[in-house]
Amino acid sequence: MKKLIMLIILLLSFPAWAHHTKDHTMLSENTDQVINMTRQGADNPWLLIVWACIVILFALGVVRLINKK
């Protein structure tokens, strides 16, 4: 389950990879382009659904931990 959650998080952060290079030369890129690519990553329509699922899973884990005592 942890691997699945990590895979989802990595796939959702894929647009943020756009301004990172192997040499970490983000500062040498066009500033407007970097800002636009970062905003594209934040505008993912599935992001709200994935975060809701993560919150639900976390809440279930907390409830399970509380009921275990």
mmCIF file of the N, C-alpha and C atoms, coordinates in Angstrom:
data_MODEL
# 
_entry.id   MODEL 
# 
loop_
_atom_site.group_PDB 
_atom_site.id 
_atom_site.type_symbol 
_atom_site.label_atom_id 
_atom_site.label_alt_id 
_atom_site.label_comp_id 
_atom_site.label_asym_id 
_atom_site.label_entity_id 
_atom_site.label_seq_id 
_atom_site.pdbx_PDB_ins_code 
_atom_site.Cartn_x 
_atom_site.Cartn_y 
_atom_site.Cartn_z 
_atom_site.occupancy 
_atom_site.B_iso_or_equiv 
_atom_site.pdbx_formal_charge 
_atom_site.auth_seq_id 
_atom_site.auth_comp_id 
_atom_site.auth_asym_id 
_atom_site.auth_atom_id 
_atom_site.pdbx_PDB_model_num 
ATOM 1   N N  . MET A 1 1  ? 0.818  -1.189 0.000   1.00 0.00 ? 1  MET A N  1 
ATOM 2   C CA . MET A 1 1  ? 0.000  0.000  0.000   1.00 0.00 ? 1  MET A CA 1 
ATOM 3   C C  . MET A 1 1  ? 0.869  1.264  0.000   1.00 0.00 ? 1  MET A C  1 
ATOM 4   N N  . LYS A 1 2  ? 1.971  1.229  0.763   1.00 0.00 ? 2  LYS A N  1 
ATOM 5   C CA . LYS A 1 2  ? 2.852  2.393  0.810   1.00 0.00 ? 2  LYS A CA 1 
ATOM 6   C C  . LYS A 1 2  ? 3.466  2.660  -0.555  1.00 0.00 ? 2  LYS A C  1 
ATOM 7   N N  . LYS A 1 3  ? 3.812  1.594  -1.272  1.00 0.00 ? 3  LYS A N  1 
ATOM 8   C CA . LYS A 1 3  ? 4.405  1.755  -2.600  1.00 0.00 ? 3  LYS A CA 1 
ATOM 9   C C  . LYS A 1 3  ? 3.404  2.372  -3.567  1.00 0.00 ? 3  LYS A C  1 
ATOM 10  N N  . LEU A 1 4  ? 2.142  1.992  -3.458  1.00 0.00 ? 4  LEU A N  1 
ATOM 11  C CA . LEU A 1 4  ? 1.104  2.535  -4.324  1.00 0.00 ? 4  LEU A CA 1 
ATOM 12  C C  . LEU A 1 4  ? 0.908  4.027  -4.049  1.00 0.00 ? 4  LEU A C  1 
ATOM 13  N N  . ILE A 1 5  ? 0.886  4.399  -2.794  1.00 0.00 ? 5  ILE A N  1 
ATOM 14  C CA . ILE A 1 5  ? 0.719  5.808  -2.439  1.00 0.00 ? 5  ILE A CA 1 
ATOM 15  C C  . ILE A 1 5  ? 1.899  6.629  -2.937  1.00 0.00 ? 5  ILE A C  1 
ATOM 16  N N  . MET A 1 6  ? 3.105  6.095  -2.779  1.00 0.00 ? 6  MET A N  1 
ATOM 17  C CA . MET A 1 6  ? 4.283  6.815  -3.252  1.00 0.00 ? 6  MET A CA 1 
ATOM 18  C C  . MET A 1 6  ? 4.273  6.951  -4.777  1.00 0.00 ? 6  MET A C  1 
ATOM 19  N N  . LEU A 1 7  ? 3.814  5.931  -5.478  1.00 0.00 ? 7  LEU A N  1 
ATOM 20  C CA . LEU A 1 7  ? 3.728  6.003  -6.930  1.00 0.00 ? 7  LEU A CA 1 
ATOM 21  C C  . LEU A 1 7  ? 2.749  7.097  -7.354  1.00 0.00 ? 7  LEU A C  1 
ATOM 22  N N  . ILE A 1 8  ? 1.619  7.181  -6.675  1.00 0.00 ? 8  ILE A N  1 
ATOM 23  C CA . ILE A 1 8  ? 0.622  8.213  -6.995  1.00 0.00 ? 8  ILE A CA 1 
ATOM 24  C C  . ILE A 1 8  ? 1.205  9.598  -6.752  1.00 0.00 ? 8  ILE A C  1 
ATOM 25  N N  . ILE A 1 9  ? 1.899  9.770  -5.634  1.00 0.00 ? 9  ILE A N  1 
ATOM 26  C CA . ILE A 1 9  ? 2.491  11.072 -5.330  1.00 0.00 ? 9  ILE A CA 1 
ATOM 27  C C  . ILE A 1 9  ? 3.549  11.446 -6.369  1.00 0.00 ? 9  ILE A C  1 
ATOM 28  N N  . LEU A 1 10 ? 4.357  10.470 -6.771  1.00 0.00 ? 10 LEU A N  1 
ATOM 29  C CA . LEU A 1 10 ? 5.374  10.748 -7.787  1.00 0.00 ? 10 LEU A CA 1 
ATOM 30  C C  . LEU A 1 10 ? 4.750  11.120 -9.125  1.00 0.00 ? 10 LEU A C  1 
ATOM 31  N N  . LEU A 1 11 ? 3.673  10.447 -9.499  1.00 0.00 ? 11 LEU A N  1 
ATOM 32  C CA . LEU A 1 11 ? 3.023  10.762 -10.769 1.00 0.00 ? 11 LEU A CA 1 
ATOM 33  C C  . LEU A 1 11 ? 2.368  12.138 -10.726 1.00 0.00 ? 11 LEU A C  1 
ATOM 34  N N  . LEU A 1 12 ? 1.822  12.514 -9.573  1.00 0.00 ? 12 LEU A N  1 
ATOM 35  C CA . LEU A 1 12 ? 1.199  13.827 -9.466  1.00 0.00 ? 12 LEU A CA 1 
ATOM 36  C C  . LEU A 1 12 ? 2.222  14.953 -9.493  1.00 0.00 ? 12 LEU A C  1 
ATOM 37  N N  . SER A 1 13 ? 3.423  14.675 -9.050  1.00 0.00 ? 13 SER A N  1 
ATOM 38  C CA . SER A 1 13 ? 4.442  15.712 -9.040  1.00 0.00 ? 13 SER A CA 1 
ATOM 39  C C  . SER A 1 13 ? 5.204  15.781 -10.355 1.00 0.00 ? 13 SER A C  1 
ATOM 40  N N  . PHE A 1 14 ? 4.820  14.985 -11.342 1.00 0.00 ? 14 PHE A N  1 
ATOM 41  C CA . PHE A 1 14 ? 5.523  14.946 -12.621 1.00 0.00 ? 14 PHE A CA 1 
ATOM 42  C C  . PHE A 1 14 ? 5.634  16.318 -13.293 1.00 0.00 ? 14 PHE A C  1 
ATOM 43  N N  . PRO A 1 15 ? 4.561  17.152 -13.330 1.00 0.00 ? 15 PRO A N  1 
ATOM 44  C CA . PRO A 1 15 ? 4.714  18.464 -13.967 1.00 0.00 ? 15 PRO A CA 1 
ATOM 45  C C  . PRO A 1 15 ? 5.761  19.338 -13.281 1.00 0.00 ? 15 PRO A C  1 
ATOM 46  N N  . ALA A 1 16 ? 5.992  19.131 -12.012 1.00 0.00 ? 16 ALA A N  1 
ATOM 47  C CA . ALA A 1 16 ? 6.999  19.928 -11.305 1.00 0.00 ? 16 ALA A CA 1 
ATOM 48  C C  . ALA A 1 16 ? 8.412  19.570 -11.755 1.00 0.00 ? 16 ALA A C  1 
ATOM 49  N N  . TRP A 1 17 ? 8.591  18.415 -12.356 1.00 0.00 ? 17 TRP A N  1 
ATOM 50  C CA . TRP A 1 17 ? 9.904  18.011 -12.847 1.00 0.00 ? 17 TRP A CA 1 
ATOM 51  C C  . TRP A 1 17 ? 10.324 18.853 -14.055 1.00 0.00 ? 17 TRP A C  1 
ATOM 52  N N  . ALA A 1 18 ? 9.374  19.556 -14.652 1.00 0.00 ? 18 ALA A N  1 
ATOM 53  C CA . ALA A 1 18 ? 9.635  20.266 -15.900 1.00 0.00 ? 18 ALA A CA 1 
ATOM 54  C C  . ALA A 1 18 ? 10.758 21.294 -15.767 1.00 0.00 ? 18 ALA A C  1 
ATOM 55  N N  . HIS A 1 19 ? 10.887 21.936 -14.623 1.00 0.00 ? 19 HIS A N  1 
ATOM 56  C CA . HIS A 1 19 ? 11.907 22.966 -14.498 1.00 0.00 ? 19 HIS A CA 1 
ATOM 57  C C  . HIS A 1 19 ? 13.153 22.481 -13.766 1.00 0.00 ? 19 HIS A C  1 
ATOM 58  N N  . HIS A 1 20 ? 13.227 21.208 -13.459 1.00 0.00 ? 20 HIS A N  1 
ATOM 59  C CA . HIS A 1 20 ? 14.426 20.657 -12.842 1.00 0.00 ? 20 HIS A CA 1 
ATOM 60  C C  . HIS A 1 20 ? 15.192 19.848 -13.883 1.00 0.00 ? 20 HIS A C  1 
ATOM 61  N N  . THR A 1 21 ? 16.463 20.071 -13.933 1.00 0.00 ? 21 THR A N  1 
ATOM 62  C CA . THR A 1 21 ? 17.294 19.317 -14.861 1.00 0.00 ? 21 THR A CA 1 
ATOM 63  C C  . THR A 1 21 ? 18.315 18.531 -14.060 1.00 0.00 ? 21 THR A C  1 
ATOM 64  N N  . LYS A 1 22 ? 19.055 17.695 -14.741 1.00 0.00 ? 22 LYS A N  1 
ATOM 65  C CA . LYS A 1 22 ? 20.072 16.895 -14.064 1.00 0.00 ? 22 LYS A CA 1 
ATOM 66  C C  . LYS A 1 22 ? 21.162 17.771 -13.452 1.00 0.00 ? 22 LYS A C  1 
ATOM 67  N N  . ASP A 1 23 ? 21.437 18.901 -14.093 1.00 0.00 ? 23 ASP A N  1 
ATOM 68  C CA . ASP A 1 23 ? 22.484 19.793 -13.596 1.00 0.00 ? 23 ASP A CA 1 
ATOM 69  C C  . ASP A 1 23 ? 21.951 20.843 -12.626 1.00 0.00 ? 23 ASP A C  1 
ATOM 70  N N  . HIS A 1 24 ? 20.682 20.795 -12.339 1.00 0.00 ? 24 HIS A N  1 
ATOM 71  C CA . HIS A 1 24 ? 20.033 21.768 -11.458 1.00 0.00 ? 24 HIS A CA 1 
ATOM 72  C C  . HIS A 1 24 ? 20.292 23.195 -11.926 1.00 0.00 ? 24 HIS A C  1 
ATOM 73  N N  . THR A 1 25 ? 20.021 23.428 -13.199 1.00 0.00 ? 25 THR A N  1 
ATOM 74  C CA . THR A 1 25 ? 20.251 24.744 -13.796 1.00 0.00 ? 25 THR A CA 1 
ATOM 75  C C  . THR A 1 25 ? 18.961 25.540 -13.891 1.00 0.00 ? 25 THR A C  1 
ATOM 76  N N  . MET A 1 26 ? 18.086 25.391 -12.926 1.00 0.00 ? 26 MET A N  1 
ATOM 77  C CA . MET A 1 26 ? 16.810 26.086 -12.956 1.00 0.00 ? 26 MET A CA 1 
ATOM 78  C C  . MET A 1 26 ? 17.004 27.598 -12.981 1.00 0.00 ? 26 MET A C  1 
ATOM 79  N N  . LEU A 1 27 ? 18.021 28.098 -12.320 1.00 0.00 ? 27 LEU A N  1 
ATOM 80  C CA . LEU A 1 27 ? 18.226 29.540 -12.255 1.00 0.00 ? 27 LEU A CA 1 
ATOM 81  C C  . LEU A 1 27 ? 18.635 30.134 -13.594 1.00 0.00 ? 27 LEU A C  1 
ATOM 82  N N  . SER A 1 28 ? 19.151 29.309 -14.482 1.00 0.00 ? 28 SER A N  1 
ATOM 83  C CA . SER A 1 28 ? 19.555 29.825 -15.788 1.00 0.00 ? 28 SER A CA 1 
ATOM 84  C C  . SER A 1 28 ? 18.407 29.797 -16.795 1.00 0.00 ? 28 SER A C  1 
ATOM 85  N N  . GLU A 1 29 ? 17.256 29.264 -16.417 1.00 0.00 ? 29 GLU A N  1 
ATOM 86  C CA . GLU A 1 29 ? 16.113 29.208 -17.320 1.00 0.00 ? 29 GLU A CA 1 
ATOM 87  C C  . GLU A 1 29 ? 15.303 30.498 -17.243 1.00 0.00 ? 29 GLU A C  1 
ATOM 88  N N  . ASN A 1 30 ? 14.408 30.669 -18.200 1.00 0.00 ? 30 ASN A N  1 
ATOM 89  C CA . ASN A 1 30 ? 13.525 31.824 -18.236 1.00 0.00 ? 30 ASN A CA 1 
ATOM 90  C C  . ASN A 1 30 ? 12.591 31.786 -17.023 1.00 0.00 ? 30 ASN A C  1 
ATOM 91  N N  . THR A 1 31 ? 12.535 32.868 -16.275 1.00 0.00 ? 31 THR A N  1 
ATOM 92  C CA . THR A 1 31 ? 11.756 32.921 -15.037 1.00 0.00 ? 31 THR A CA 1 
ATOM 93  C C  . THR A 1 31 ? 10.270 32.702 -15.294 1.00 0.00 ? 31 THR A C  1 
ATOM 94  N N  . ASP A 1 32 ? 9.729  33.343 -16.320 1.00 0.00 ? 32 ASP A N  1 
ATOM 95  C CA . ASP A 1 32 ? 8.296  33.200 -16.616 1.00 0.00 ? 32 ASP A CA 1 
ATOM 96  C C  . ASP A 1 32 ? 7.945  31.757 -16.969 1.00 0.00 ? 32 ASP A C  1 
ATOM 97  N N  . GLN A 1 33 ? 8.835  31.092 -17.691 1.00 0.00 ? 33 GLN A N  1 
ATOM 98  C CA . GLN A 1 33 ? 8.587  29.701 -18.070 1.00 0.00 ? 33 GLN A CA 1 
ATOM 99  C C  . GLN A 1 33 ? 8.573  28.799 -16.832 1.00 0.00 ? 33 GLN A C  1 
ATOM 100 N N  . VAL A 1 34 ? 9.491  29.031 -15.910 1.00 0.00 ? 34 VAL A N  1 
ATOM 101 C CA . VAL A 1 34 ? 9.550  28.231 -14.689 1.00 0.00 ? 34 VAL A CA 1 
ATOM 102 C C  . VAL A 1 34 ? 8.280  28.428 -13.866 1.00 0.00 ? 34 VAL A C  1 
ATOM 103 N N  . ILE A 1 35 ? 7.819  29.664 -13.747 1.00 0.00 ? 35 ILE A N  1 
ATOM 104 C CA . ILE A 1 35 ? 6.603  29.957 -12.977 1.00 0.00 ? 35 ILE A CA 1 
ATOM 105 C C  . ILE A 1 35 ? 5.394  29.307 -13.631 1.00 0.00 ? 35 ILE A C  1 
ATOM 106 N N  . ASN A 1 36 ? 5.283  29.403 -14.947 1.00 0.00 ? 36 ASN A N  1 
ATOM 107 C CA . ASN A 1 36 ? 4.144  28.794 -15.651 1.00 0.00 ? 36 ASN A CA 1 
ATOM 108 C C  . ASN A 1 36 ? 4.130  27.281 -15.508 1.00 0.00 ? 36 ASN A C  1 
ATOM 109 N N  . MET A 1 37 ? 5.285  26.645 -15.593 1.00 0.00 ? 37 MET A N  1 
ATOM 110 C CA . MET A 1 37 ? 5.344  25.190 -15.461 1.00 0.00 ? 37 MET A CA 1 
ATOM 111 C C  . MET A 1 37 ? 4.994  24.764 -14.031 1.00 0.00 ? 37 MET A C  1 
ATOM 112 N N  . THR A 1 38 ? 5.406  25.543 -13.054 1.00 0.00 ? 38 THR A N  1 
ATOM 113 C CA . THR A 1 38 ? 5.070  25.234 -11.665 1.00 0.00 ? 38 THR A CA 1 
ATOM 114 C C  . THR A 1 38 ? 3.570  25.362 -11.433 1.00 0.00 ? 38 THR A C  1 
ATOM 115 N N  . ARG A 1 39 ? 2.967  26.377 -12.007 1.00 0.00 ? 39 ARG A N  1 
ATOM 116 C CA . ARG A 1 39 ? 1.517  26.567 -11.870 1.00 0.00 ? 39 ARG A CA 1 
ATOM 117 C C  . ARG A 1 39 ? 0.746  25.443 -12.557 1.00 0.00 ? 39 ARG A C  1 
ATOM 118 N N  . GLN A 1 40 ? 1.264  24.940 -13.664 1.00 0.00 ? 40 GLN A N  1 
ATOM 119 C CA . GLN A 1 40 ? 0.602  23.829 -14.349 1.00 0.00 ? 40 GLN A CA 1 
ATOM 120 C C  . GLN A 1 40 ? 0.530  22.610 -13.434 1.00 0.00 ? 40 GLN A C  1 
ATOM 121 N N  . GLY A 1 41 ? 1.575  22.377 -12.668 1.00 0.00 ? 41 GLY A N  1 
ATOM 122 C CA . GLY A 1 41 ? 1.580  21.263 -11.727 1.00 0.00 ? 41 GLY A CA 1 
ATOM 123 C C  . GLY A 1 41 ? 0.549  21.433 -10.634 1.00 0.00 ? 41 GLY A C  1 
ATOM 124 N N  . ALA A 1 42 ? 0.274  22.673 -10.233 1.00 0.00 ? 42 ALA A N  1 
ATOM 125 C CA . ALA A 1 42 ? -0.696 22.945 -9.175  1.00 0.00 ? 42 ALA A CA 1 
ATOM 126 C C  . ALA A 1 42 ? -2.131 22.888 -9.694  1.00 0.00 ? 42 ALA A C  1 
ATOM 127 N N  . ASP A 1 43 ? -2.329 22.969 -10.997 1.00 0.00 ? 43 ASP A N  1 
ATOM 128 C CA . ASP A 1 43 ? -3.669 22.979 -11.578 1.00 0.00 ? 43 ASP A CA 1 
ATOM 129 C C  . ASP A 1 43 ? -4.157 21.594 -11.984 1.00 0.00 ? 43 ASP A C  1 
ATOM 130 N N  . ASN A 1 44 ? -3.555 20.559 -11.459 1.00 0.00 ? 44 ASN A N  1 
ATOM 131 C CA . ASN A 1 44 ? -3.948 19.195 -11.795 1.00 0.00 ? 44 ASN A CA 1 
ATOM 132 C C  . ASN A 1 44 ? -5.355 18.923 -11.254 1.00 0.00 ? 44 ASN A C  1 
ATOM 133 N N  . PRO A 1 45 ? -6.330 18.568 -12.114 1.00 0.00 ? 45 PRO A N  1 
ATOM 134 C CA . PRO A 1 45 ? -7.706 18.361 -11.646 1.00 0.00 ? 45 PRO A CA 1 
ATOM 135 C C  . PRO A 1 45 ? -7.870 17.146 -10.723 1.00 0.00 ? 45 PRO A C  1 
ATOM 136 N N  . TRP A 1 46 ? -6.973 16.204 -10.795 1.00 0.00 ? 46 TRP A N  1 
ATOM 137 C CA . TRP A 1 46 ? -7.076 15.009 -9.953  1.00 0.00 ? 46 TRP A CA 1 
ATOM 138 C C  . TRP A 1 46 ? -6.448 15.217 -8.578  1.00 0.00 ? 46 TRP A C  1 
ATOM 139 N N  . LEU A 1 47 ? -5.779 16.322 -8.407  1.00 0.00 ? 47 LEU A N  1 
ATOM 140 C CA . LEU A 1 47 ? -5.045 16.567 -7.174  1.00 0.00 ? 47 LEU A CA 1 
ATOM 141 C C  . LEU A 1 47 ? -5.950 16.568 -5.952  1.00 0.00 ? 47 LEU A C  1 
ATOM 142 N N  . LEU A 1 48 ? -7.113 17.202 -6.045  1.00 0.00 ? 48 LEU A N  1 
ATOM 143 C CA . LEU A 1 48 ? -8.046 17.253 -4.917  1.00 0.00 ? 48 LEU A CA 1 
ATOM 144 C C  . LEU A 1 48 ? -8.537 15.858 -4.544  1.00 0.00 ? 48 LEU A C  1 
ATOM 145 N N  . ILE A 1 49 ? -8.824 15.027 -5.532  1.00 0.00 ? 49 ILE A N  1 
ATOM 146 C CA . ILE A 1 49 ? -9.310 13.670 -5.265  1.00 0.00 ? 49 ILE A CA 1 
ATOM 147 C C  . ILE A 1 49 ? -8.222 12.841 -4.589  1.00 0.00 ? 49 ILE A C  1 
ATOM 148 N N  . VAL A 1 50 ? -6.997 12.961 -5.061  1.00 0.00 ? 50 VAL A N  1 
ATOM 149 C CA . VAL A 1 50 ? -5.897 12.193 -4.468  1.00 0.00 ? 50 VAL A CA 1 
ATOM 150 C C  . VAL A 1 50 ? -5.647 12.642 -3.034  1.00 0.00 ? 50 VAL A C  1 
ATOM 151 N N  . TRP A 1 51 ? -5.652 13.950 -2.795  1.00 0.00 ? 51 TRP A N  1 
ATOM 152 C CA . TRP A 1 51 ? -5.449 14.431 -1.423  1.00 0.00 ? 51 TRP A CA 1 
ATOM 153 C C  . TRP A 1 51 ? -6.579 13.986 -0.515  1.00 0.00 ? 51 TRP A C  1 
ATOM 154 N N  . ALA A 1 52 ? -7.806 13.960 -1.018  1.00 0.00 ? 52 ALA A N  1 
ATOM 155 C CA . ALA A 1 52 ? -8.933 13.480 -0.211  1.00 0.00 ? 52 ALA A CA 1 
ATOM 156 C C  . ALA A 1 52 ? -8.731 12.013 0.152   1.00 0.00 ? 52 ALA A C  1 
ATOM 157 N N  . CYS A 1 53 ? -8.270 11.213 -0.783  1.00 0.00 ? 53 CYS A N  1 
ATOM 158 C CA . CYS A 1 53 ? -8.001 9.797  -0.500  1.00 0.00 ? 53 CYS A CA 1 
ATOM 159 C C  . CYS A 1 53 ? -6.894 9.640  0.538   1.00 0.00 ? 53 CYS A C  1 
ATOM 160 N N  . ILE A 1 54 ? -5.861 10.454 0.422   1.00 0.00 ? 54 ILE A N  1 
ATOM 161 C CA . ILE A 1 54 ? -4.762 10.380 1.389   1.00 0.00 ? 54 ILE A CA 1 
ATOM 162 C C  . ILE A 1 54 ? -5.249 10.756 2.782   1.00 0.00 ? 54 ILE A C  1 
ATOM 163 N N  . VAL A 1 55 ? -6.074 11.795 2.883   1.00 0.00 ? 55 VAL A N  1 
ATOM 164 C CA . VAL A 1 55 ? -6.613 12.209 4.179   1.00 0.00 ? 55 VAL A CA 1 
ATOM 165 C C  . VAL A 1 55 ? -7.493 11.112 4.763   1.00 0.00 ? 55 VAL A C  1 
ATOM 166 N N  . ILE A 1 56 ? -8.304 10.470 3.927   1.00 0.00 ? 56 ILE A N  1 
ATOM 167 C CA . ILE A 1 56 ? -9.169 9.389  4.403   1.00 0.00 ? 56 ILE A CA 1 
ATOM 168 C C  . ILE A 1 56 ? -8.331 8.216  4.909   1.00 0.00 ? 56 ILE A C  1 
ATOM 169 N N  . LEU A 1 57 ? -7.302 7.837  4.154   1.00 0.00 ? 57 LEU A N  1 
ATOM 170 C CA . LEU A 1 57 ? -6.428 6.752  4.588   1.00 0.00 ? 57 LEU A CA 1 
ATOM 171 C C  . LEU A 1 57 ? -5.716 7.092  5.893   1.00 0.00 ? 57 LEU A C  1 
ATOM 172 N N  . PHE A 1 58 ? -5.273 8.321  6.024   1.00 0.00 ? 58 PHE A N  1 
ATOM 173 C CA . PHE A 1 58 ? -4.624 8.755  7.260   1.00 0.00 ? 58 PHE A CA 1 
ATOM 174 C C  . PHE A 1 58 ? -5.608 8.703  8.433   1.00 0.00 ? 58 PHE A C  1 
ATOM 175 N N  . ALA A 1 59 ? -6.834 9.178  8.199   1.00 0.00 ? 59 ALA A N  1 
ATOM 176 C CA . ALA A 1 59 ? -7.855 9.151  9.249   1.00 0.00 ? 59 ALA A CA 1 
ATOM 177 C C  . ALA A 1 59 ? -8.181 7.717  9.663   1.00 0.00 ? 59 ALA A C  1 
ATOM 178 N N  . LEU A 1 60 ? -8.268 6.815  8.696   1.00 0.00 ? 60 LEU A N  1 
ATOM 179 C CA . LEU A 1 60 ? -8.525 5.415  9.026   1.00 0.00 ? 60 LEU A CA 1 
ATOM 180 C C  . LEU A 1 60 ? -7.386 4.821  9.849   1.00 0.00 ? 60 LEU A C  1 
ATOM 181 N N  . GLY A 1 61 ? -6.159 5.207  9.520   1.00 0.00 ? 61 GLY A N  1 
ATOM 182 C CA . GLY A 1 61 ? -5.013 4.753  10.292  1.00 0.00 ? 61 GLY A CA 1 
ATOM 183 C C  . GLY A 1 61 ? -5.036 5.270  11.721  1.00 0.00 ? 61 GLY A C  1 
ATOM 184 N N  . VAL A 1 62 ? -5.439 6.509  11.892  1.00 0.00 ? 62 VAL A N  1 
ATOM 185 C CA . VAL A 1 62 ? -5.532 7.095  13.234  1.00 0.00 ? 62 VAL A CA 1 
ATOM 186 C C  . VAL A 1 62 ? -6.637 6.407  14.024  1.00 0.00 ? 62 VAL A C  1 
ATOM 187 N N  . VAL A 1 63 ? -7.777 6.182  13.406  1.00 0.00 ? 63 VAL A N  1 
ATOM 188 C CA . VAL A 1 63 ? -8.884 5.499  14.083  1.00 0.00 ? 63 VAL A CA 1 
ATOM 189 C C  . VAL A 1 63 ? -8.459 4.078  14.482  1.00 0.00 ? 63 VAL A C  1 
ATOM 190 N N  . ARG A 1 64 ? -7.768 3.406  13.601  1.00 0.00 ? 64 ARG A N  1 
ATOM 191 C CA . ARG A 1 64 ? -7.295 2.049  13.912  1.00 0.00 ? 64 ARG A CA 1 
ATOM 192 C C  . ARG A 1 64 ? -6.310 2.068  15.078  1.00 0.00 ? 64 ARG A C  1 
ATOM 193 N N  . LEU A 1 65 ? -5.454 3.069  15.106  1.00 0.00 ? 65 LEU A N  1 
ATOM 194 C CA . LEU A 1 65 ? -4.483 3.188  16.193  1.00 0.00 ? 65 LEU A CA 1 
ATOM 195 C C  . LEU A 1 65 ? -5.187 3.488  17.514  1.00 0.00 ? 65 LEU A C  1 
ATOM 196 N N  . ILE A 1 66 ? -6.181 4.331  17.487  1.00 0.00 ? 66 ILE A N  1 
ATOM 197 C CA . ILE A 1 66 ? -6.919 4.675  18.708  1.00 0.00 ? 66 ILE A CA 1 
ATOM 198 C C  . ILE A 1 66 ? -7.708 3.475  19.214  1.00 0.00 ? 66 ILE A C  1 
ATOM 199 N N  . ASN A 1 67 ? -8.352 2.738  18.330  1.00 0.00 ? 67 ASN A N  1 
ATOM 200 C CA . ASN A 1 67 ? -9.158 1.593  18.725  1.00 0.00 ? 67 ASN A CA 1 
ATOM 201 C C  . ASN A 1 67 ? -8.304 0.399  19.175  1.00 0.00 ? 67 ASN A C  1 
ATOM 202 N N  . LYS A 1 68 ? -7.040 0.409  18.825  1.00 0.00 ? 68 LYS A N  1 
ATOM 203 C CA . LYS A 1 68 ? -6.150 -0.686 19.189  1.00 0.00 ? 68 LYS A CA 1 
ATOM 204 C C  . LYS A 1 68 ? -5.834 -0.661 20.691  1.00 0.00 ? 68 LYS A C  1 
ATOM 205 N N  . LYS A 1 69 ? -5.866 0.519  21.280  1.00 0.00 ? 69 LYS A N  1 
ATOM 206 C CA . LYS A 1 69 ? -5.510 0.653  22.702  1.00 0.00 ? 69 LYS A CA 1 
ATOM 207 C C  . LYS A 1 69 ? -6.534 0.094  23.611  1.00 0.00 ? 69 LYS A C  1 
# 
